[in-house]
């Protein structure tokens, strides 16, 4: 049984210190492939380390990933 999606939002709108689960990645095949190669896929739980003034920094396990605002806005989380 699939969980009910509650308020999907863009990763770029999530404040620092929050943990979210990646629901979907909006964009073309290139964006999806690039993010997968960086270690981000739907279903992953990530922590927002920094969001403001420069690239967004997220933590996926022990992997720190820097994302620009354009890319982070294409990642839907819940």
Biopython code that builds the backbone (N, CA, C, O; Angstrom):
import numpy as np
from Bio.PDB.StructureBuilder import StructureBuilder

atoms = [
    (1, "UNK", "N", (0.840, -1.180, 0.000)),
    (1, "UNK", "CA", (0.000, 0.000, 0.000)),
    (1, "UNK", "C", (0.884, 1.242, 0.000)),
    (1, "UNK", "O", (1.800, 1.355, 0.815)),
    (2, "UNK", "N", (0.614, 2.161, -0.900)),
    (2, "UNK", "CA", (1.403, 3.384, -1.010)),
    (2, "UNK", "C", (0.984, 4.390, 0.047)),
    (2, "UNK", "O", (-0.210, 4.553, 0.300)),
    (3, "UNK", "N", (1.941, 5.069, 0.670)),
    (3, "UNK", "CA", (1.566, 6.101, 1.635)),
    (3, "UNK", "C", (0.917, 7.280, 0.932)),
    (3, "UNK", "O", (1.213, 7.562, -0.230)),
    (4, "UNK", "N", (0.043, 7.956, 1.629)),
    (4, "UNK", "CA", (-0.610, 9.136, 1.079)),
    (4, "UNK", "C", (0.383, 10.286, 1.107)),
    (4, "UNK", "O", (0.994, 10.572, 2.136)),
    (5, "UNK", "N", (0.533, 10.932, -0.025)),
    (5, "UNK", "CA", (1.469, 12.049, -0.113)),
    (5, "UNK", "C", (0.900, 13.246, 0.628)),
    (5, "UNK", "O", (-0.206, 13.699, 0.335)),
    (6, "UNK", "N", (1.647, 13.750, 1.574)),
    (6, "UNK", "CA", (1.209, 14.900, 2.361)),
    (6, "UNK", "C", (2.053, 16.111, 1.996)),
    (6, "UNK", "O", (3.227, 16.186, 2.359)),
    (7, "UNK", "N", (1.470, 17.040, 1.295)),
    (7, "UNK", "CA", (2.097, 18.319, 1.039)),
    (7, "UNK", "C", (3.480, 18.220, 0.395)),
    (7, "UNK", "O", (4.466, 18.603, 1.024)),
    (8, "UNK", "N", (3.586, 17.715, -0.849)),
    (8, "UNK", "CA", (4.902, 17.686, -1.497)),
    (8, "UNK", "C", (5.378, 19.112, -1.747)),
    (8, "UNK", "O", (4.601, 19.970, -2.168)),
    (9, "UNK", "N", (6.657, 19.359, -1.486)),
    (9, "UNK", "CA", (7.227, 20.694, -1.672)),
    (9, "UNK", "C", (8.574, 20.576, -2.355)),
    (9, "UNK", "O", (9.183, 19.507, -2.404)),
    (10, "UNK", "N", (9.010, 21.677, -2.866)),
    (10, "UNK", "CA", (10.325, 21.754, -3.467)),
    (10, "UNK", "C", (11.384, 21.721, -2.361)),
    (10, "UNK", "O", (11.208, 22.337, -1.310)),
    (11, "UNK", "N", (12.461, 21.014, -2.598)),
    (11, "UNK", "CA", (13.554, 20.948, -1.627)),
    (11, "UNK", "C", (14.075, 22.343, -1.295)),
    (11, "UNK", "O", (14.486, 22.593, -0.162)),
    (12, "UNK", "N", (14.063, 23.243, -2.254)),
    (12, "UNK", "CA", (14.591, 24.597, -2.027)),
    (12, "UNK", "C", (13.792, 25.372, -0.979)),
    (12, "UNK", "O", (14.276, 26.377, -0.459)),
    (13, "UNK", "N", (12.573, 24.918, -0.659)),
    (13, "UNK", "CA", (11.737, 25.622, 0.325)),
    (13, "UNK", "C", (11.877, 25.063, 1.741)),
    (13, "UNK", "O", (11.222, 25.554, 2.661)),
    (14, "UNK", "N", (12.705, 24.064, 1.927)),
    (14, "UNK", "CA", (12.837, 23.409, 3.229)),
    (14, "UNK", "C", (13.912, 24.116, 4.063)),
    (14, "UNK", "O", (15.035, 24.293, 3.591)),
    (15, "UNK", "N", (13.588, 24.517, 5.288)),
    (15, "UNK", "CA", (14.578, 25.198, 6.136)),
    (15, "UNK", "C", (15.666, 24.248, 6.631)),
    (15, "UNK", "O", (15.499, 23.029, 6.652)),
    (16, "UNK", "N", (16.771, 24.844, 7.023)),
    (16, "UNK", "CA", (17.894, 24.092, 7.586)),
    (16, "UNK", "C", (17.447, 23.297, 8.803)),
    (16, "UNK", "O", (16.561, 23.720, 9.545)),
    (17, "UNK", "N", (18.072, 22.140, 8.997)),
    (17, "UNK", "CA", (17.809, 21.327, 10.173)),
    (17, "UNK", "C", (16.669, 20.336, 10.020)),
    (17, "UNK", "O", (16.353, 19.617, 10.968)),
    (18, "UNK", "N", (16.047, 20.278, 8.856)),
    (18, "UNK", "CA", (14.939, 19.357, 8.635)),
    (18, "UNK", "C", (15.380, 18.134, 7.850)),
    (18, "UNK", "O", (16.282, 18.203, 7.016)),
    (19, "UNK", "N", (14.727, 17.011, 8.132)),
    (19, "UNK", "CA", (14.940, 15.766, 7.384)),
    (19, "UNK", "C", (13.703, 15.541, 6.525)),
    (19, "UNK", "O", (12.575, 15.661, 7.003)),
    (20, "UNK", "N", (13.923, 15.215, 5.256)),
    (20, "UNK", "CA", (12.827, 14.986, 4.316)),
    (20, "UNK", "C", (13.128, 13.745, 3.489)),
    (20, "UNK", "O", (14.259, 13.261, 3.453)),
    (21, "UNK", "N", (12.092, 13.240, 2.824)),
    (21, "UNK", "CA", (12.248, 12.103, 1.914)),
    (21, "UNK", "C", (12.007, 12.596, 0.497)),
    (21, "UNK", "O", (11.036, 13.305, 0.235)),
    (22, "UNK", "N", (12.891, 12.222, -0.412)),
    (22, "UNK", "CA", (12.723, 12.613, -1.812)),
    (22, "UNK", "C", (11.555, 11.821, -2.389)),
    (22, "UNK", "O", (11.544, 10.590, -2.361)),
    (23, "UNK", "N", (10.573, 12.554, -2.913)),
    (23, "UNK", "CA", (9.393, 11.934, -3.499)),
    (23, "UNK", "C", (9.564, 11.766, -5.005)),
    (23, "UNK", "O", (9.278, 10.701, -5.553)),
    (24, "UNK", "N", (10.030, 12.817, -5.668)),
    (24, "UNK", "CA", (10.163, 12.782, -7.129)),
    (24, "UNK", "C", (11.168, 13.828, -7.560)),
    (24, "UNK", "O", (11.464, 14.771, -6.825)),
    (25, "UNK", "N", (11.686, 13.649, -8.755)),
    (25, "UNK", "CA", (12.590, 14.635, -9.350)),
    (25, "UNK", "C", (11.948, 15.103, -10.641)),
    (25, "UNK", "O", (11.753, 14.322, -11.572)),
    (26, "UNK", "N", (11.626, 16.377, -10.686)),
    (26, "UNK", "CA", (11.027, 16.978, -11.873)),
    (26, "UNK", "C", (12.162, 17.376, -12.818)),
    (26, "UNK", "O", (13.201, 17.867, -12.376)),
    (27, "UNK", "N", (11.963, 17.169, -14.079)),
    (27, "UNK", "CA", (13.000, 17.536, -15.032)),
    (27, "UNK", "C", (13.268, 16.394, -15.987)),
    (27, "UNK", "O", (12.666, 15.323, -15.897)),
    (28, "UNK", "N", (14.165, 16.642, -16.882)),
    (28, "UNK", "CA", (14.472, 15.666, -17.905)),
    (28, "UNK", "C", (15.388, 14.557, -17.437)),
    (28, "UNK", "O", (15.801, 14.496, -16.280)),
    (29, "UNK", "N", (15.686, 13.689, -18.374)),
    (29, "UNK", "CA", (16.532, 12.540, -18.086)),
    (29, "UNK", "C", (17.908, 12.955, -17.610)),
    (29, "UNK", "O", (18.492, 12.290, -16.754)),
    (30, "UNK", "N", (18.437, 14.041, -18.149)),
    (30, "UNK", "CA", (19.754, 14.514, -17.759)),
    (30, "UNK", "C", (19.825, 14.931, -16.300)),
    (30, "UNK", "O", (20.792, 14.613, -15.609)),
    (31, "UNK", "N", (18.809, 15.640, -15.829)),
    (31, "UNK", "CA", (18.762, 16.076, -14.432)),
    (31, "UNK", "C", (18.651, 14.866, -13.521)),
    (31, "UNK", "O", (19.352, 14.778, -12.513)),
    (32, "UNK", "N", (17.775, 13.937, -13.869)),
    (32, "UNK", "CA", (17.595, 12.733, -13.050)),
    (32, "UNK", "C", (18.886, 11.919, -12.973)),
    (32, "UNK", "O", (19.270, 11.450, -11.901)),
    (33, "UNK", "N", (19.544, 11.759, -14.109)),
    (33, "UNK", "CA", (20.795, 11.001, -14.149)),
    (33, "UNK", "C", (21.877, 11.688, -13.324)),
    (33, "UNK", "O", (22.586, 11.038, -12.556)),
    (34, "UNK", "N", (22.002, 12.991, -13.484)),
    (34, "UNK", "CA", (23.018, 13.744, -12.743)),
    (34, "UNK", "C", (22.815, 13.620, -11.238)),
    (34, "UNK", "O", (23.772, 13.403, -10.495)),
    (35, "UNK", "N", (21.572, 13.758, -10.789)),
    (35, "UNK", "CA", (21.288, 13.651, -9.359)),
    (35, "UNK", "C", (21.522, 12.226, -8.848)),
    (35, "UNK", "O", (22.022, 12.039, -7.739)),
    (36, "UNK", "N", (21.164, 11.231, -9.650)),
    (36, "UNK", "CA", (21.403, 9.845, -9.246)),
    (36, "UNK", "C", (22.907, 9.587, -9.114)),
    (36, "UNK", "O", (23.344, 8.918, -8.178)),
    (37, "UNK", "N", (23.687, 10.111, -10.042)),
    (37, "UNK", "CA", (25.140, 9.957, -9.972)),
    (37, "UNK", "C", (25.737, 10.677, -8.765)),
    (37, "UNK", "O", (26.780, 10.273, -8.252)),
    (38, "UNK", "N", (25.074, 11.744, -8.311)),
    (38, "UNK", "CA", (25.527, 12.477, -7.127)),
    (38, "UNK", "C", (25.084, 11.786, -5.840)),
    (38, "UNK", "O", (25.542, 12.146, -4.755)),
    (39, "UNK", "N", (24.198, 10.797, -5.949)),
    (39, "UNK", "CA", (23.755, 10.059, -4.772)),
    (39, "UNK", "C", (22.382, 10.427, -4.270)),
    (39, "UNK", "O", (22.065, 10.167, -3.109)),
    (40, "UNK", "N", (21.543, 11.034, -5.121)),
    (40, "UNK", "CA", (20.185, 11.422, -4.723)),
    (40, "UNK", "C", (19.158, 10.747, -5.625)),
    (40, "UNK", "O", (19.173, 10.928, -6.842)),
    (41, "UNK", "N", (18.266, 9.966, -5.016)),
    (41, "UNK", "CA", (17.225, 9.258, -5.761)),
    (41, "UNK", "C", (15.916, 9.319, -4.976)),
    (41, "UNK", "O", (15.934, 9.504, -3.759)),
    (42, "UNK", "N", (14.778, 9.164, -5.661)),
    (42, "UNK", "CA", (13.506, 9.102, -4.947)),
    (42, "UNK", "C", (13.539, 7.998, -3.895)),
    (42, "UNK", "O", (14.060, 6.907, -4.129)),
    (43, "UNK", "N", (12.975, 8.304, -2.739)),
    (43, "UNK", "CA", (12.967, 7.369, -1.619)),
    (43, "UNK", "C", (14.052, 7.645, -0.594)),
    (43, "UNK", "O", (13.941, 7.203, 0.550)),
    (44, "UNK", "N", (15.111, 8.377, -0.981)),
    (44, "UNK", "CA", (16.192, 8.701, -0.050)),
    (44, "UNK", "C", (15.727, 9.708, 0.994)),
    (44, "UNK", "O", (14.983, 10.638, 0.683)),
    (45, "UNK", "N", (16.167, 9.515, 2.224)),
    (45, "UNK", "CA", (15.929, 10.503, 3.273)),
    (45, "UNK", "C", (17.187, 11.343, 3.408)),
    (45, "UNK", "O", (18.289, 10.817, 3.562)),
    (46, "UNK", "N", (17.006, 12.663, 3.348)),
    (46, "UNK", "CA", (18.146, 13.575, 3.396)),
    (46, "UNK", "C", (17.925, 14.641, 4.461)),
    (46, "UNK", "O", (16.791, 14.957, 4.822)),
    (47, "UNK", "N", (19.016, 15.180, 4.949)),
    (47, "UNK", "CA", (18.989, 16.265, 5.929)),
    (47, "UNK", "C", (19.433, 17.549, 5.248)),
    (47, "UNK", "O", (20.409, 17.556, 4.498)),
    (48, "UNK", "N", (18.712, 18.639, 5.511)),
    (48, "UNK", "CA", (19.088, 19.945, 4.975)),
    (48, "UNK", "C", (20.071, 20.581, 5.961)),
    (48, "UNK", "O", (19.704, 20.918, 7.086)),
    (49, "UNK", "N", (21.316, 20.738, 5.527)),
    (49, "UNK", "CA", (22.367, 21.305, 6.369)),
    (49, "UNK", "C", (22.411, 22.813, 6.227)),
    (49, "UNK", "O", (22.535, 23.530, 7.220)),
    (50, "UNK", "N", (22.309, 23.307, 4.978)),
    (50, "UNK", "CA", (22.334, 24.751, 4.750)),
    (50, "UNK", "C", (21.391, 25.097, 3.607)),
    (50, "UNK", "O", (21.367, 24.431, 2.572)),
    (51, "UNK", "N", (20.618, 26.151, 3.820)),
    (51, "UNK", "CA", (19.728, 26.647, 2.776)),
    (51, "UNK", "C", (19.652, 28.164, 2.895)),
    (51, "UNK", "O", (18.844, 28.702, 3.652)),
    (52, "UNK", "N", (20.474, 28.816, 2.166)),
    (52, "UNK", "CA", (20.483, 30.274, 2.161)),
    (52, "UNK", "C", (21.864, 30.803, 1.877)),
    (52, "UNK", "O", (22.851, 30.299, 2.413)),
    (53, "UNK", "N", (21.940, 31.810, 1.042)),
    (53, "UNK", "CA", (23.225, 32.436, 0.754)),
    (53, "UNK", "C", (24.220, 31.500, 0.109)),
    (53, "UNK", "O", (25.221, 31.139, 0.728)),
    (54, "UNK", "N", (23.966, 31.103, -1.115)),
    (54, "UNK", "CA", (24.872, 30.204, -1.820)),
    (54, "UNK", "C", (24.211, 28.871, -2.075)),
    (54, "UNK", "O", (22.989, 28.751, -1.987)),
    (55, "UNK", "N", (25.009, 27.866, -2.392)),
    (55, "UNK", "CA", (24.410, 26.568, -2.697)),
    (55, "UNK", "C", (23.764, 25.931, -1.474)),
    (55, "UNK", "O", (24.180, 26.158, -0.338)),
    (56, "UNK", "N", (22.758, 25.142, -1.731)),
    (56, "UNK", "CA", (22.097, 24.378, -0.679)),
    (56, "UNK", "C", (22.963, 23.160, -0.392)),
    (56, "UNK", "O", (23.460, 22.516, -1.316)),
    (57, "UNK", "N", (23.142, 22.843, 0.881)),
    (57, "UNK", "CA", (23.930, 21.674, 1.274)),
    (57, "UNK", "C", (22.992, 20.664, 1.927)),
    (57, "UNK", "O", (22.287, 20.984, 2.884)),
    (58, "UNK", "N", (22.994, 19.433, 1.393)),
    (58, "UNK", "CA", (22.198, 18.361, 1.978)),
    (58, "UNK", "C", (23.111, 17.207, 2.348)),
    (58, "UNK", "O", (24.210, 17.065, 1.811)),
    (59, "UNK", "N", (22.643, 16.395, 3.263)),
    (59, "UNK", "CA", (23.400, 15.250, 3.745)),
    (59, "UNK", "C", (22.581, 13.997, 3.487)),
    (59, "UNK", "O", (21.452, 13.876, 3.965)),
    (60, "UNK", "N", (23.150, 13.066, 2.731)),
    (60, "UNK", "CA", (22.512, 11.781, 2.463)),
    (60, "UNK", "C", (23.417, 10.709, 3.062)),
    (60, "UNK", "O", (24.396, 10.291, 2.444)),
    (61, "UNK", "N", (23.079, 10.273, 4.268)),
    (61, "UNK", "CA", (23.973, 9.368, 4.994)),
    (61, "UNK", "C", (25.200, 10.156, 5.426)),
    (61, "UNK", "O", (25.089, 11.103, 6.205)),
    (62, "UNK", "N", (26.365, 9.771, 4.927)),
    (62, "UNK", "CA", (27.594, 10.509, 5.236)),
    (62, "UNK", "C", (28.040, 11.380, 4.066)),
    (62, "UNK", "O", (29.089, 12.020, 4.137)),
    (63, "UNK", "N", (27.265, 11.410, 3.003)),
    (63, "UNK", "CA", (27.612, 12.141, 1.791)),
    (63, "UNK", "C", (27.016, 13.548, 1.820)),
    (63, "UNK", "O", (25.797, 13.708, 1.883)),
    (64, "UNK", "N", (27.881, 14.571, 1.775)),
    (64, "UNK", "CA", (27.428, 15.968, 1.680)),
    (64, "UNK", "C", (27.366, 16.357, 0.215)),
    (64, "UNK", "O", (28.304, 16.118, -0.546)),
    (65, "UNK", "N", (26.239, 16.967, -0.175)),
    (65, "UNK", "CA", (26.022, 17.325, -1.567)),
    (65, "UNK", "C", (25.610, 18.786, -1.645)),
    (65, "UNK", "O", (24.712, 19.223, -0.925)),
    (66, "UNK", "N", (26.271, 19.546, -2.527)),
    (66, "UNK", "CA", (25.929, 20.949, -2.765)),
    (66, "UNK", "C", (25.043, 21.021, -4.008)),
    (66, "UNK", "O", (25.363, 20.446, -5.049)),
    (67, "UNK", "N", (23.925, 21.735, -3.881)),
    (67, "UNK", "CA", (22.974, 21.880, -4.976)),
    (67, "UNK", "C", (22.677, 23.345, -5.214)),
    (67, "UNK", "O", (22.489, 24.106, -4.265)),
    (68, "UNK", "N", (22.633, 23.746, -6.474)),
    (68, "UNK", "CA", (22.204, 25.088, -6.811)),
    (68, "UNK", "C", (20.706, 25.226, -6.617)),
    (68, "UNK", "O", (19.997, 24.224, -6.525)),
    (69, "UNK", "N", (20.217, 26.457, -6.555)),
    (69, "UNK", "CA", (18.786, 26.695, -6.339)),
    (69, "UNK", "C", (17.925, 26.122, -7.469)),
    (69, "UNK", "O", (16.825, 25.629, -7.220)),
    (70, "UNK", "N", (18.416, 26.185, -8.692)),
    (70, "UNK", "CA", (17.640, 25.643, -9.808)),
    (70, "UNK", "C", (17.421, 24.148, -9.707)),
    (70, "UNK", "O", (16.314, 23.657, -9.931)),
    (71, "UNK", "N", (18.472, 23.427, -9.369)),
    (71, "UNK", "CA", (18.365, 21.975, -9.229)),
    (71, "UNK", "C", (17.546, 21.612, -7.994)),
    (71, "UNK", "O", (16.703, 20.717, -8.055)),
    (72, "UNK", "N", (17.783, 22.289, -6.885)),
    (72, "UNK", "CA", (17.049, 21.958, -5.657)),
    (72, "UNK", "C", (15.555, 22.241, -5.811)),
    (72, "UNK", "O", (14.740, 21.616, -5.132)),
    (73, "UNK", "N", (15.187, 23.160, -6.681)),
    (73, "UNK", "CA", (13.760, 23.447, -6.887)),
    (73, "UNK", "C", (13.076, 22.346, -7.694)),
    (73, "UNK", "O", (11.847, 22.279, -7.718)),
    (74, "UNK", "N", (13.850, 21.480, -8.357)),
    (74, "UNK", "CA", (13.279, 20.390, -9.160)),
    (74, "UNK", "C", (13.087, 19.107, -8.362)),
    (74, "UNK", "O", (12.527, 18.134, -8.866)),
    (75, "UNK", "N", (13.557, 19.108, -7.103)),
    (75, "UNK", "CA", (13.438, 17.929, -6.252)),
    (75, "UNK", "C", (12.229, 18.104, -5.359)),
    (75, "UNK", "O", (12.187, 19.030, -4.549)),
    (76, "UNK", "N", (11.235, 17.222, -5.493)),
    (76, "UNK", "CA", (10.040, 17.267, -4.649)),
    (76, "UNK", "C", (10.257, 16.355, -3.451)),
    (76, "UNK", "O", (10.703, 15.216, -3.588)),
    (77, "UNK", "N", (9.928, 16.884, -2.265)),
    (77, "UNK", "CA", (10.144, 16.142, -1.022)),
    (77, "UNK", "C", (8.878, 16.144, -0.195)),
    (77, "UNK", "O", (7.963, 16.934, -0.425)),
    (78, "UNK", "N", (8.843, 15.237, 0.779)),
    (78, "UNK", "CA", (7.739, 15.197, 1.730)),
    (78, "UNK", "C", (8.292, 14.916, 3.105)),
    (78, "UNK", "O", (7.534, 14.838, 4.071)),
]
sb = StructureBuilder()
sb.init_structure("model")
sb.init_model(0)
sb.init_chain("A")
sb.init_seg("    ")
for serial, (resi, resn, name, xyz) in enumerate(atoms, 1):
    if name == "N":
        sb.init_residue(resn, " ", resi, " ")
    sb.init_atom(name, np.array(xyz, "f"), 0.0, 1.0, " ", f" {name:<3s}", serial, name[0])
structure = sb.get_structure()
